[in-house]
Amino acid sequence: MNAEIEKQADTADAGDGHSPSVWRYARASRAHLVIDAADYFLHMRNAMLRARQRILLIGWDFDTRILIGDGRRWWNLPRRRVSPARLGSFMVWLANRRQRLEVRVLKWNFGALKAIFRGSMVFDLLRWARHPRITFKLDSAHPLGCSHHQKIVVLDDKVAACGGIDMAGERWDTSEHLENDRRRRLPGHRRLFPPWHDCTMMMEGDIARALGEYGRTRWQQAGGKPFGPCADEDGSPWPVGLDAEFEDVEIGIARTRSQWGDCAEVREVQALFLEQIARARRFIYAENQYFASRKVAEAIALRLDEPDPPEIVLVMPQASHGWLEQQAMDGARARLHRAMKARDHGGRFSMWIPHNAAGTPIYVHSKLMIVDDEILRVGSANMNNRSMGLDSECDVFIDAARPGNDHARPVIGRIRERLLAEHCGLRIGDVAERIAAAGSMAAMIAQAGADGGRRLEPFRPRELTEAEKALADAEVLDPERPEQMLAFYRRGGLFRSRILRRPG
């Protein structure tokens, strides 16, 4: 392990007195990485239909108008045969038919006004408010400028999901990412949204109970009344038909949270990034919405300085989603990309943008990292400063080097090949052979892209104005701590560390 990165990880804040990088490890009887929201919504709907005691939803955003399922027009079928397709109606329908079932939804408070402009969502929330066993709560227990960014679902404390997918609009898509797919429609609009790529981890067993405990803590921190764990009963809400990739595997949980009231600051996500980047021997494959974190960039830069660095492949969107995010994140990404390439003496760092068969860029919202086919990590945390110490985040990971986890190695390798196959328009079984022939993931990606169709194209940063450079370097819109939100100029900013300032 690089000594400088090791020192950073060792000095990271330990949060609630636990490991600096991991809150808890727990076993999962089953686990499965669900890729893209079409499958996730379908599996989650089926799992919620099997829940008997509690559905706990924790998210950055919720839109009760979305359809959860496979996107077909289910409302044309007889109501006796199928549950409602819309999320808002589905929750009421389900609670009415499960007399012991309670539904709790925790959402970031900042976006609450969106409901006013979402048509029927206002009526859905009124129906929820009138139901004795549905509770919708807004989370405002964080400093000004911070967000509640976790995406967690816990069913009966037996099945859980944690990843990047919100139950919101502009999330649904299949892994084909078809052009002009009419199912990829904004709720209440005729307009279609662009192709969207995301992922989350579904888990069963003790890991779900641990996330249920954490969810109850988050609910109480947000001002909700305390409630206890679910009773231990036979059966599981694991969705029928979902064949788990992992069985009997240990999963770790890492969190981020700003200090607020009696809640201590937690920076496990950052410490875990530093540890896992330092551990890489052969490669790091990552999908992320942003590349703007100073700490993550420093950790990668130190690896690139080594005589024989690991290959680092980042898959990202062409541009951030929304004007504010573009101003905050895209400029920093361009600056850091140039800094990485300037010291990449071995040609081991590359950044790629996925496109569908029609050439339309696919928006990458997933937060996933695979290291040496030994570590699989997925969660809500982006590679930006906010996710390191400002917003609330939750990541889960499988480490095949942990005792009892060795059987996870080939599965993690297949997941990486599955993702590369999706992005490059290849058969999964051909990916490993093509990488071996090309000599690296980047070389294989470049060769596959020459064939047209679905592909990954190299990221080419545009030239920034001096004002954009200054804004990115100062980290004005992407601070590392709440007290820096109003610090409109900080000496050095993004490049204040000697690690990024010195030549490669």
WOMODA-V944336 format. One record per pair of residues at least 24 apart in sequence whose C-alpha atoms are under 8 Angstrom apart, sorted by the first residue. I is the first residue (numbers start at 0). J is the second residue. D is the distance in whole Angstrom. If there is no record, write none. Layout:
# WOMODA-V944336
i->I j->J d->D
i->I j->J d->D
This chain:
# WOMODA-V944336
i->0 j->277 d->5
i->0 j->278 d->6
i->1 j->277 d->6
i->1 j->301 d->7
i->1 j->302 d->7
i->3 j->301 d->8
i->4 j->273 d->6
i->4 j->274 d->7
i->4 j->277 d->6
i->4 j->298 d->6
i->4 j->301 d->8
i->5 j->273 d->8
i->5 j->274 d->7
i->5 j->277 d->7
i->7 j->270 d->8
i->7 j->273 d->7
i->8 j->270 d->5
i->8 j->271 d->8
i->8 j->273 d->6
i->8 j->274 d->6
i->9 j->270 d->8
i->11 j->266 d->7
i->11 j->267 d->8
i->11 j->269 d->8
i->11 j->270 d->6
i->12 j->264 d->8
i->12 j->265 d->7
i->12 j->266 d->6
i->12 j->267 d->7
i->13 j->265 d->7
i->13 j->266 d->7
i->13 j->267 d->7
i->14 j->263 d->6
i->14 j->264 d->6
i->14 j->265 d->4
i->14 j->266 d->6
i->14 j->267 d->7
i->15 j->263 d->7
i->15 j->264 d->8
i->15 j->265 d->7
i->18 j->267 d->8
i->19 j->266 d->7
i->19 j->267 d->5
i->19 j->270 d->6
i->19 j->271 d->8
i->20 j->253 d->6
i->20 j->266 d->7
i->20 j->267 d->4
i->20 j->268 d->6
i->20 j->269 d->7
i->20 j->270 d->5
i->20 j->271 d->5
i->21 j->251 d->6
i->21 j->252 d->6
i->21 j->253 d->5
i->21 j->254 d->8
i->21 j->267 d->6
i->21 j->268 d->8
i->21 j->271 d->7
i->22 j->251 d->7
i->22 j->252 d->6
i->22 j->253 d->5
i->22 j->254 d->7
i->22 j->267 d->7
i->23 j->209 d->8
i->23 j->251 d->6
i->23 j->252 d->6
i->23 j->253 d->8
i->24 j->206 d->8
i->24 j->249 d->7
i->24 j->250 d->6
i->24 j->251 d->4
i->24 j->252 d->6
i->25 j->205 d->6
i->25 j->206 d->5
i->25 j->209 d->7
i->25 j->249 d->6
i->25 j->250 d->6
i->25 j->251 d->7
i->26 j->204 d->7
i->26 j->205 d->5
i->26 j->206 d->6
i->26 j->247 d->7
i->26 j->248 d->6
i->26 j->249 d->4
i->26 j->250 d->6
i->27 j->202 d->6
i->27 j->203 d->5
i->27 j->204 d->5
i->27 j->205 d->6
i->27 j->206 d->6
i->27 j->207 d->8
i->27 j->246 d->7
i->27 j->247 d->5
i->27 j->248 d->5
i->27 j->249 d->6
i->27 j->250 d->7
i->28 j->202 d->8
i->28 j->203 d->6
i->28 j->204 d->5
i->28 j->205 d->8
i->28 j->246 d->5
i->28 j->247 d->4
i->28 j->248 d->7
i->29 j->202 d->6
i->29 j->203 d->5
i->29 j->204 d->7
i->29 j->243 d->6
i->29 j->244 d->8
i->29 j->245 d->6
i->29 j->246 d->4
i->29 j->247 d->6
i->29 j->248 d->7
i->30 j->200 d->7
i->30 j->201 d->6
i->30 j->202 d->4
i->30 j->203 d->6
i->30 j->243 d->6
i->30 j->244 d->6
i->30 j->245 d->5
i->30 j->246 d->6
i->30 j->248 d->8
i->31 j->200 d->6
i->31 j->201 d->5
i->31 j->202 d->7
i->31 j->242 d->8
i->31 j->243 d->5
i->31 j->244 d->5
i->31 j->245 d->6
i->32 j->198 d->7
i->32 j->199 d->6
i->32 j->200 d->5
i->32 j->201 d->6
i->32 j->244 d->8
i->33 j->198 d->6
i->33 j->199 d->5
i->33 j->200 d->6
i->33 j->201 d->7
i->34 j->174 d->7
i->34 j->196 d->8
i->34 j->197 d->6
i->34 j->198 d->4
i->34 j->199 d->7
i->35 j->171 d->7
i->35 j->172 d->6
i->35 j->173 d->6
i->35 j->174 d->6
i->35 j->195 d->8
i->35 j->196 d->6
i->35 j->197 d->5
i->35 j->198 d->5
i->36 j->164 d->7
i->36 j->170 d->6
i->36 j->171 d->5
i->36 j->172 d->6
i->36 j->173 d->7
i->36 j->196 d->8
i->36 j->197 d->7
i->36 j->198 d->7
i->37 j->68 d->7
i->37 j->69 d->6
i->37 j->70 d->8
i->37 j->171 d->5
i->37 j->172 d->5
i->37 j->173 d->5
i->38 j->68 d->8
i->38 j->69 d->7
i->38 j->173 d->7
i->39 j->199 d->8
i->40 j->67 d->5
i->40 j->68 d->5
i->40 j->69 d->7
i->40 j->166 d->8
i->40 j->171 d->8
i->41 j->67 d->6
i->41 j->68 d->4
i->41 j->69 d->6
i->42 j->68 d->8
i->42 j->238 d->6
i->42 j->241 d->7
i->43 j->238 d->7
i->44 j->68 d->6
i->45 j->238 d->5
i->45 j->239 d->7
i->46 j->154 d->8
i->46 j->236 d->5
i->46 j->237 d->5
i->46 j->238 d->4
i->46 j->239 d->8
i->47 j->154 d->7
i->47 j->236 d->7
i->48 j->93 d->7
i->48 j->236 d->8
i->49 j->235 d->7
i->49 j->236 d->5
i->49 j->237 d->8
i->49 j->238 d->8
i->50 j->100 d->7
i->50 j->154 d->6
i->50 j->155 d->6
i->50 j->235 d->8
i->50 j->236 d->5
i->51 j->97 d->7
i->51 j->99 d->7
i->51 j->100 d->5
i->51 j->155 d->7
i->52 j->99 d->6
i->52 j->100 d->4
i->52 j->101 d->6
i->52 j->154 d->8
i->52 j->155 d->5
i->52 j->229 d->7
i->53 j->100 d->5
i->53 j->101 d->5
i->53 j->102 d->6
i->53 j->103 d->8
i->53 j->153 d->8
i->53 j->154 d->6
i->53 j->155 d->5
i->53 j->156 d->8
i->53 j->229 d->7
i->54 j->100 d->8
i->54 j->101 d->6
i->54 j->102 d->5
i->54 j->103 d->6
i->54 j->152 d->7
i->54 j->153 d->6
i->54 j->154 d->5
i->54 j->155 d->7
i->55 j->102 d->6
i->55 j->103 d->5
i->55 j->104 d->6
i->55 j->105 d->8
i->55 j->152 d->6
i->55 j->153 d->5
i->55 j->154 d->6
i->55 j->211 d->8
i->55 j->214 d->8
i->56 j->102 d->8
i->56 j->103 d->6
i->56 j->104 d->5
i->56 j->105 d->6
i->56 j->150 d->8
i->56 j->151 d->6
i->56 j->152 d->5
i->56 j->153 d->7
i->57 j->104 d->6
i->57 j->105 d->5
i->57 j->106 d->6
i->57 j->149 d->7
i->57 j->150 d->6
i->57 j->151 d->5
i->57 j->152 d->6
i->57 j->214 d->8
i->58 j->104 d->8
i->58 j->105 d->6
i->58 j->106 d->5
i->58 j->107 d->7
i->58 j->147 d->7
i->58 j->148 d->6
i->58 j->149 d->6
i->58 j->150 d->4
i->58 j->151 d->6
i->58 j->165 d->6
i->58 j->166 d->8
i->59 j->106 d->6
i->59 j->107 d->5
i->59 j->146 d->8
i->59 j->147 d->6
i->59 j->148 d->5
i->59 j->149 d->6
i->59 j->150 d->7
i->59 j->165 d->7
i->60 j->106 d->6
i->60 j->107 d->7
i->60 j->110 d->7
i->60 j->165 d->6
i->60 j->166 d->7
i->60 j->167 d->6
i->61 j->106 d->7
i->61 j->165 d->7
i->61 j->166 d->5
i->61 j->167 d->5
i->61 j->168 d->8
i->62 j->86 d->8
i->62 j->114 d->8
i->62 j->120 d->7
i->62 j->166 d->6
i->62 j->167 d->5
i->62 j->168 d->6
i->63 j->87 d->4
i->63 j->88 d->8
i->63 j->120 d->6
i->63 j->123 d->7
i->63 j->167 d->8
i->64 j->119 d->7
i->64 j->120 d->6
i->64 j->186 d->6
i->64 j->187 d->8
i->65 j->166 d->8
i->65 j->167 d->7
i->65 j->168 d->6
i->65 j->186 d->6
i->70 j->182 d->6
i->87 j->120 d->8
i->87 j->123 d->5
i->87 j->124 d->8
i->87 j->127 d->8
i->88 j->123 d->7
i->91 j->126 d->8
i->91 j->127 d->7
i->91 j->130 d->8
i->91 j->133 d->8
i->94 j->132 d->7
i->94 j->133 d->8
i->100 j->132 d->7
i->101 j->132 d->5
i->101 j->133 d->6
i->102 j->132 d->6
i->102 j->133 d->5
i->102 j->134 d->6
i->103 j->133 d->6
i->103 j->134 d->5
i->103 j->135 d->6
i->103 j->136 d->8
i->104 j->133 d->8
i->104 j->134 d->6
i->104 j->135 d->5
i->104 j->136 d->6
i->105 j->135 d->6
i->105 j->136 d->5
i->105 j->137 d->6
i->105 j->138 d->6
i->105 j->218 d->7
i->106 j->135 d->8
i->106 j->136 d->6
i->106 j->137 d->5
i->106 j->138 d->6
i->106 j->147 d->7
i->107 j->137 d->6
i->107 j->138 d->5
i->107 j->139 d->7
i->107 j->146 d->7
i->107 j->147 d->5
i->107 j->148 d->7
i->108 j->137 d->5
i->108 j->138 d->5
i->108 j->139 d->5
i->109 j->139 d->8
i->109 j->146 d->8
i->111 j->137 d->8
i->117 j->187 d->8
i->118 j->187 d->7
i->136 j->223 d->8
i->137 j->221 d->8
i->138 j->221 d->5
i->138 j->222 d->8
i->139 j->221 d->6
i->140 j->220 d->7
i->140 j->221 d->5
i->140 j->222 d->8
i->140 j->259 d->7
i->141 j->257 d->7
i->141 j->258 d->8
i->141 j->259 d->6
i->142 j->257 d->7
i->142 j->258 d->8
i->142 j->259 d->6
i->142 j->481 d->6
i->143 j->481 d->7
i->144 j->481 d->7
i->144 j->484 d->7
i->145 j->257 d->8
i->145 j->385 d->8
i->145 j->389 d->6
i->145 j->390 d->5
i->145 j->391 d->8
i->145 j->481 d->7
i->146 j->389 d->8
i->146 j->390 d->5
i->146 j->391 d->7
i->147 j->390 d->6
i->147 j->391 d->5
i->147 j->392 d->7
i->148 j->379 d->7
i->148 j->390 d->6
i->148 j->391 d->5
i->148 j->392 d->6
i->149 j->378 d->8
i->149 j->379 d->6
i->149 j->380 d->8
i->149 j->391 d->6
i->149 j->392 d->5
i->149 j->393 d->6
i->150 j->378 d->8
i->150 j->379 d->6
i->150 j->393 d->8
i->151 j->214 d->8
i->153 j->207 d->6
i->153 j->210 d->7
i->153 j->211 d->6
i->153 j->214 d->8
i->154 j->207 d->8
i->154 j->236 d->7
i->155 j->229 d->6
i->155 j->236 d->8
i->156 j->207 d->5
i->156 j->208 d->5
i->156 j->209 d->8
i->156 j->210 d->8
i->156 j->211 d->5
i->156 j->228 d->7
i->156 j->229 d->6
i->157 j->203 d->6
i->157 j->204 d->5
i->157 j->205 d->7
i->157 j->207 d->5
i->157 j->208 d->6
i->157 j->235 d->6
i->157 j->236 d->7
i->158 j->201 d->7
i->158 j->202 d->6
i->158 j->203 d->4
i->158 j->204 d->7
i->158 j->207 d->5
i->158 j->235 d->7
i->158 j->236 d->6
i->158 j->237 d->6
i->159 j->201 d->6
i->159 j->202 d->5
i->159 j->203 d->6
i->159 j->206 d->8
i->159 j->207 d->5
i->159 j->210 d->7
i->159 j->211 d->8
i->160 j->199 d->7
i->160 j->200 d->5
i->160 j->201 d->4
i->160 j->202 d->6
i->161 j->199 d->6
i->161 j->200 d->5
i->161 j->201 d->7
i->161 j->377 d->8
i->161 j->378 d->6
i->161 j->379 d->8
i->161 j->393 d->7
i->161 j->394 d->7
i->161 j->395 d->7
i->162 j->198 d->6
i->162 j->199 d->4
i->162 j->200 d->6
i->162 j->365 d->8
i->162 j->366 d->7
i->162 j->377 d->6
i->162 j->378 d->4
i->162 j->379 d->5
i->162 j->393 d->8
i->162 j->394 d->7
i->162 j->395 d->8
i->163 j->197 d->6
i->163 j->198 d->6
i->163 j->199 d->6
i->163 j->364 d->7
i->163 j->365 d->5
i->163 j->366 d->6
i->163 j->377 d->8
i->163 j->378 d->6
i->163 j->379 d->5
i->163 j->380 d->8
i->164 j->197 d->6
i->164 j->198 d->6
i->164 j->199 d->6
i->164 j->364 d->8
i->164 j->365 d->8
i->169 j->195 d->8
i->170 j->195 d->6
i->170 j->197 d->8
i->171 j->195 d->7
i->172 j->196 d->7
i->174 j->421 d->7
i->175 j->355 d->8
i->175 j->421 d->7
i->176 j->355 d->6
i->176 j->361 d->7
i->177 j->355 d->7
i->177 j->356 d->8
i->178 j->355 d->7
i->178 j->356 d->8
i->178 j->357 d->6
i->178 j->359 d->8
i->193 j->359 d->8
i->193 j->360 d->8
i->193 j->361 d->7
i->193 j->362 d->7
i->194 j->355 d->8
i->194 j->359 d->8
i->194 j->360 d->7
i->194 j->361 d->5
i->194 j->362 d->6
i->195 j->361 d->6
i->195 j->362 d->5
i->195 j->363 d->6
i->195 j->364 d->7
i->196 j->361 d->7
i->196 j->362 d->6
i->196 j->363 d->5
i->196 j->364 d->6
i->196 j->365 d->6
i->197 j->363 d->6
i->197 j->364 d->5
i->197 j->365 d->4
i->197 j->366 d->8
i->198 j->365 d->5
i->198 j->366 d->8
i->198 j->367 d->8
i->198 j->377 d->8
i->199 j->365 d->8
i->199 j->377 d->7
i->199 j->378 d->7
i->200 j->377 d->7
i->200 j->378 d->8
i->200 j->395 d->8
i->203 j->237 d->7
i->206 j->250 d->7
i->220 j->262 d->8
i->244 j->410 d->7
i->245 j->407 d->7
i->245 j->410 d->7
i->248 j->397 d->8
i->248 j->403 d->7
i->248 j->404 d->6
i->248 j->407 d->7
i->249 j->397 d->7
i->249 j->398 d->8
i->249 j->401 d->8
i->249 j->403 d->8
i->249 j->404 d->7
i->250 j->395 d->7
i->250 j->396 d->6
i->250 j->397 d->5
i->250 j->398 d->7
i->251 j->395 d->5
i->251 j->396 d->5
i->251 j->397 d->7
i->251 j->398 d->8
i->252 j->393 d->7
i->252 j->394 d->6
i->252 j->395 d->5
i->252 j->396 d->7
i->253 j->393 d->6
i->253 j->394 d->5
i->253 j->395 d->6
i->254 j->391 d->7
i->254 j->392 d->5
i->254 j->393 d->5
i->254 j->394 d->6
i->255 j->386 d->7
i->255 j->387 d->6
i->255 j->388 d->6
i->255 j->389 d->7
i->255 j->390 d->7
i->255 j->391 d->5
i->255 j->392 d->5
i->255 j->393 d->7
i->256 j->388 d->6
i->256 j->389 d->6
i->256 j->390 d->6
i->256 j->391 d->5
i->256 j->392 d->7
i->257 j->388 d->6
i->257 j->389 d->5
i->257 j->390 d->7
i->257 j->391 d->7
i->257 j->480 d->7
i->257 j->481 d->7
i->264 j->388 d->8
i->265 j->388 d->7
i->266 j->387 d->6
i->266 j->388 d->6
i->268 j->380 d->7
i->268 j->386 d->8
i->268 j->387 d->6
i->268 j->392 d->8
i->268 j->393 d->8
i->268 j->394 d->7
i->269 j->294 d->8
i->269 j->295 d->8
i->269 j->386 d->8
i->269 j->387 d->5
i->269 j->388 d->8
i->273 j->298 d->6
i->275 j->370 d->7
i->276 j->370 d->8
i->277 j->302 d->7
i->278 j->370 d->8
i->279 j->309 d->6
i->279 j->370 d->6
i->279 j->371 d->6
i->280 j->308 d->8
i->280 j->309 d->6
i->280 j->371 d->7
i->281 j->308 d->8
i->281 j->309 d->5
i->281 j->310 d->6
i->281 j->370 d->8
i->281 j->371 d->6
i->282 j->309 d->5
i->282 j->310 d->4
i->282 j->311 d->6
i->282 j->312 d->8
i->282 j->370 d->6
i->282 j->371 d->5
i->283 j->309 d->7
i->283 j->310 d->6
i->283 j->311 d->5
i->283 j->312 d->6
i->283 j->368 d->7
i->283 j->369 d->6
i->283 j->370 d->5
i->283 j->371 d->7
i->284 j->311 d->6
i->284 j->312 d->5
i->284 j->313 d->6
i->284 j->368 d->6
i->284 j->369 d->5
i->284 j->370 d->6
i->284 j->415 d->8
i->285 j->311 d->8
i->285 j->312 d->6
i->285 j->313 d->5
i->285 j->314 d->6
i->285 j->366 d->8
i->285 j->367 d->6
i->285 j->368 d->4
i->285 j->369 d->6
i->286 j->313 d->6
i->286 j->314 d->5
i->286 j->315 d->6
i->286 j->363 d->7
i->286 j->365 d->6
i->286 j->366 d->6
i->286 j->367 d->5
i->286 j->368 d->6
i->287 j->313 d->7
i->287 j->314 d->6
i->287 j->315 d->6
i->287 j->363 d->7
i->287 j->364 d->6
i->287 j->365 d->5
i->287 j->366 d->5
i->287 j->367 d->6
i->287 j->381 d->6
i->287 j->382 d->7
i->288 j->315 d->6
i->288 j->316 d->6
i->288 j->319 d->7
i->288 j->363 d->6
i->288 j->364 d->5
i->288 j->365 d->7
i->288 j->366 d->7
i->288 j->381 d->6
i->288 j->382 d->7
i->289 j->315 d->7
i->289 j->316 d->8
i->289 j->319 d->8
i->289 j->328 d->6
i->289 j->329 d->8
i->289 j->332 d->7
i->289 j->381 d->6
i->289 j->382 d->5
i->289 j->383 d->6
i->290 j->328 d->7
i->290 j->331 d->7
i->290 j->332 d->5
i->290 j->335 d->8
i->290 j->381 d->8
i->290 j->382 d->5
i->290 j->383 d->6
i->291 j->328 d->6
i->291 j->329 d->8
i->291 j->331 d->5
i->291 j->332 d->5
i->291 j->335 d->7
i->291 j->382 d->6
i->291 j->383 d->4
i->291 j->384 d->7
i->292 j->382 d->5
i->292 j->383 d->4
i->292 j->384 d->5
i->292 j->387 d->8
i->293 j->383 d->8
i->293 j->384 d->7
i->293 j->493 d->6
i->293 j->494 d->8
i->294 j->384 d->8
i->295 j->382 d->7
i->296 j->335 d->7
i->296 j->339 d->8
i->296 j->499 d->8
i->297 j->498 d->6
i->297 j->499 d->6
i->299 j->339 d->8
i->300 j->339 d->6
i->300 j->342 d->8
i->300 j->498 d->7
i->300 j->499 d->7
i->300 j->503 d->8
i->301 j->498 d->7
i->303 j->339 d->8
i->303 j->342 d->7
i->303 j->343 d->6
i->303 j->344 d->7
i->303 j->345 d->8
i->303 j->347 d->7
i->303 j->348 d->8
i->303 j->503 d->8
i->304 j->342 d->7
i->304 j->343 d->7
i->304 j->344 d->8
i->304 j->503 d->6
i->307 j->345 d->8
i->308 j->345 d->8
i->308 j->347 d->7
i->309 j->347 d->7
i->310 j->347 d->5
i->310 j->348 d->6
i->310 j->439 d->8
i->310 j->440 d->8
i->311 j->347 d->6
i->311 j->348 d->5
i->311 j->349 d->6
i->312 j->348 d->6
i->312 j->349 d->5
i->312 j->350 d->6
i->312 j->351 d->8
i->312 j->440 d->8
i->312 j->441 d->7
i->313 j->349 d->6
i->313 j->350 d->5
i->313 j->351 d->6
i->314 j->350 d->6
i->314 j->351 d->5
i->314 j->352 d->6
i->314 j->353 d->7
i->314 j->363 d->8
i->315 j->350 d->7
i->315 j->351 d->6
i->315 j->352 d->5
i->315 j->353 d->7
i->315 j->362 d->8
i->315 j->363 d->6
i->316 j->352 d->6
i->316 j->353 d->7
i->316 j->360 d->7
i->316 j->361 d->7
i->316 j->362 d->5
i->316 j->363 d->5
i->316 j->364 d->8
i->317 j->352 d->6
i->317 j->360 d->7
i->317 j->361 d->8
i->317 j->362 d->7
i->317 j->458 d->7
i->326 j->467 d->8
i->326 j->470 d->8
i->326 j->471 d->8
i->326 j->476 d->8
i->327 j->470 d->8
i->327 j->471 d->7
i->327 j->474 d->7
i->327 j->475 d->8
i->327 j->476 d->5
i->327 j->477 d->6
i->328 j->383 d->8
i->328 j->471 d->7
i->328 j->477 d->7
i->330 j->463 d->7
i->330 j->467 d->6
i->330 j->468 d->7
i->330 j->470 d->8
i->330 j->471 d->5
i->331 j->468 d->8
i->331 j->471 d->5
i->331 j->472 d->7
i->331 j->474 d->8
i->331 j->493 d->8
i->333 j->460 d->5
i->333 j->461 d->7
i->334 j->468 d->7
i->334 j->471 d->8
i->336 j->460 d->8
i->338 j->499 d->7
i->341 j->502 d->8
i->341 j->503 d->7
i->342 j->502 d->7
i->342 j->503 d->4
i->343 j->503 d->7
i->344 j->503 d->8
i->349 j->441 d->7
i->349 j->457 d->8
i->350 j->457 d->6
i->350 j->458 d->5
i->351 j->455 d->6
i->351 j->456 d->5
i->351 j->457 d->5
i->351 j->458 d->5
i->352 j->455 d->5
i->352 j->456 d->5
i->352 j->457 d->6
i->352 j->458 d->6
i->353 j->422 d->6
i->353 j->453 d->8
i->353 j->454 d->6
i->353 j->455 d->4
i->353 j->456 d->6
i->354 j->422 d->7
i->354 j->453 d->6
i->354 j->454 d->5
i->354 j->455 d->6
i->354 j->456 d->7
i->355 j->422 d->8
i->355 j->452 d->7
i->355 j->453 d->5
i->355 j->454 d->7
i->356 j->451 d->7
i->356 j->452 d->4
i->356 j->453 d->4
i->356 j->454 d->7
i->357 j->452 d->7
i->357 j->453 d->8
i->358 j->452 d->7
i->358 j->453 d->7
i->369 j->411 d->8
i->369 j->415 d->7
i->372 j->408 d->6
i->372 j->409 d->7
i->372 j->411 d->5
i->372 j->412 d->5
i->372 j->415 d->8
i->373 j->398 d->6
i->373 j->399 d->5
i->373 j->400 d->7
i->373 j->407 d->8
i->373 j->408 d->5
i->373 j->411 d->7
i->373 j->412 d->8
i->374 j->398 d->5
i->374 j->399 d->6
i->374 j->411 d->7
i->375 j->411 d->6
i->383 j->477 d->7
i->384 j->477 d->6
i->384 j->478 d->6
i->384 j->479 d->5
i->385 j->477 d->6
i->385 j->478 d->6
i->385 j->479 d->6
i->385 j->480 d->8
i->387 j->479 d->7
i->388 j->479 d->5
i->388 j->480 d->6
i->389 j->478 d->7
i->389 j->479 d->6
i->389 j->480 d->5
i->389 j->481 d->6
i->421 j->453 d->8
i->422 j->453 d->6
i->422 j->454 d->6
i->422 j->455 d->6
i->423 j->447 d->6
i->423 j->448 d->7
i->423 j->452 d->8
i->423 j->453 d->5
i->423 j->454 d->4
i->423 j->455 d->6
i->424 j->452 d->7
i->424 j->453 d->5
i->424 j->454 d->6
